Amino acid sequence: MAKRAAQPQTRPKATRRKATAPETGVESNGSNATNGSNGSMQLDASPNEDDIRVRAYHRYLERGAGHGADFDDWVEAEKDLKVAHN
C-alpha cells in the first residue's frame, strides 16, 4: 500500500488591531501626545508609565538595590520626571 504525501497545512494569518481609547474611539499610537483645540499635537505634561518605571529602577540601583522601598522609588521617580518635563 502506498502512503500519501502529507500536504502542508496553512494557518490563518493573525492581524493586529490598533488600540483605541475606550471613551473616545480614537486610535492610539502609544505616544504621550494629545491634540490641542487647534488640531496641532502637544506633548502631555505627565511622564508615561515606562519612563517612571525606568527612573524608579535607577533609583532602586542608586540606593544599593535594597528591598522594601519600591513604592517610594516609584513616587519619587514620578516627581523627578514631572519636574524634568516642566
CYANA upper distance limits for C-alpha pairs under 8 A (distance plus 0.5 A):
 18 LYS  CA     27 GLU  CA      6.94
 18 LYS  CA     28 SER  CA      7.39
 18 LYS  CA     29 ASN  CA      8.08
 19 ALA  CA     27 GLU  CA      6.47
 19 ALA  CA     28 SER  CA      6.09
 19 ALA  CA     29 ASN  CA      8.07
 20 THR  CA     24 THR  CA      8.35
 20 THR  CA     25 GLY  CA      5.89
 20 THR  CA     26 VAL  CA      5.93
 20 THR  CA     27 GLU  CA      4.96
 20 THR  CA     28 SER  CA      6.04
 21 ALA  CA     25 GLY  CA      5.69
 21 ALA  CA     26 VAL  CA      6.05
 21 ALA  CA     27 GLU  CA      6.98
 21 ALA  CA     28 SER  CA      7.16
 32 ASN  CA     43 LEU  CA      6.73
 32 ASN  CA     44 ASP  CA      6.21
 32 ASN  CA     47 PRO  CA      8.29
 32 ASN  CA     48 ASN  CA      7.30
 33 ALA  CA     41 MET  CA      6.79
 33 ALA  CA     42 GLN  CA      6.01
 33 ALA  CA     43 LEU  CA      4.94
 33 ALA  CA     44 ASP  CA      5.85
 34 THR  CA     41 MET  CA      6.23
 34 THR  CA     42 GLN  CA      5.91
 34 THR  CA     43 LEU  CA      6.81
 34 THR  CA     44 ASP  CA      6.90
 35 ASN  CA     39 GLY  CA      5.98
 35 ASN  CA     40 SER  CA      6.13
 35 ASN  CA     41 MET  CA      5.24
 35 ASN  CA     42 GLN  CA      6.59
 36 GLY  CA     40 SER  CA      5.93
 36 GLY  CA     41 MET  CA      6.57
 36 GLY  CA     42 GLN  CA      6.73
 45 ALA  CA     82 LYS  CA      7.71
 45 ALA  CA     85 HIS  CA      6.88
 45 ALA  CA     86 ASN  CA      7.71
 46 SER  CA     81 LEU  CA      8.46
 46 SER  CA     82 LYS  CA      6.54
 46 SER  CA     85 HIS  CA      7.95
 47 PRO  CA     51 ASP  CA      6.88
 47 PRO  CA     52 ILE  CA      7.30
 47 PRO  CA     78 GLU  CA      7.80
 47 PRO  CA     81 LEU  CA      6.76
 47 PRO  CA     82 LYS  CA      6.92
 47 PRO  CA     85 HIS  CA      8.03
 48 ASN  CA     52 ILE  CA      7.01
 49 GLU  CA     53 ARG  CA      6.55
 50 ASP  CA     54 VAL  CA      6.76
 51 ASP  CA     55 ARG  CA      6.73
 51 ASP  CA     81 LEU  CA      8.47
 52 ILE  CA     56 ALA  CA      6.45
 52 ILE  CA     74 TRP  CA      7.28
 52 ILE  CA     77 ALA  CA      6.24
 52 ILE  CA     78 GLU  CA      6.11
 52 ILE  CA     81 LEU  CA      7.73
 53 ARG  CA     57 TYR  CA      6.67
 53 ARG  CA     74 TRP  CA      7.57
 53 ARG  CA     77 ALA  CA      8.38
 54 VAL  CA     58 HIS  CA      6.80
 55 ARG  CA     59 ARG  CA      6.74
 55 ARG  CA     74 TRP  CA      8.39
 55 ARG  CA     77 ALA  CA      5.89
 56 ALA  CA     60 TYR  CA      6.69
 56 ALA  CA     70 ASP  CA      8.18
 56 ALA  CA     73 ASP  CA      5.48
 56 ALA  CA     74 TRP  CA      5.51
 56 ALA  CA     76 GLU  CA      7.99
 56 ALA  CA     77 ALA  CA      5.59
 56 ALA  CA     78 GLU  CA      8.49
 57 TYR  CA     61 LEU  CA      6.82
 57 TYR  CA     73 ASP  CA      8.08
 58 HIS  CA     62 GLU  CA      6.54
 59 ARG  CA     63 ARG  CA      6.77
 59 ARG  CA     73 ASP  CA      6.56
 59 ARG  CA     77 ALA  CA      7.84
 60 TYR  CA     64 GLY  CA      7.18
 60 TYR  CA     65 ALA  CA      5.63
 60 TYR  CA     66 GLY  CA      7.50
 60 TYR  CA     69 ALA  CA      8.47
 60 TYR  CA     70 ASP  CA      7.91
 60 TYR  CA     73 ASP  CA      7.00
 61 LEU  CA     65 ALA  CA      5.21
 69 ALA  CA     73 ASP  CA      6.66
 70 ASP  CA     74 TRP  CA      6.68
 71 PHE  CA     75 VAL  CA      6.74
 72 ASP  CA     76 GLU  CA      6.53
 73 ASP  CA     77 ALA  CA      6.40
 74 TRP  CA     78 GLU  CA      6.65
 75 VAL  CA     79 LYS  CA      6.81
 76 GLU  CA     80 ASP  CA      6.58
 77 ALA  CA     81 LEU  CA      6.70
 78 GLU  CA     82 LYS  CA      6.66
 79 LYS  CA     83 VAL  CA      6.74
 80 ASP  CA     84 ALA  CA      6.73
 81 LEU  CA     85 HIS  CA      6.59
 82 LYS  CA     86 ASN  CA      6.97
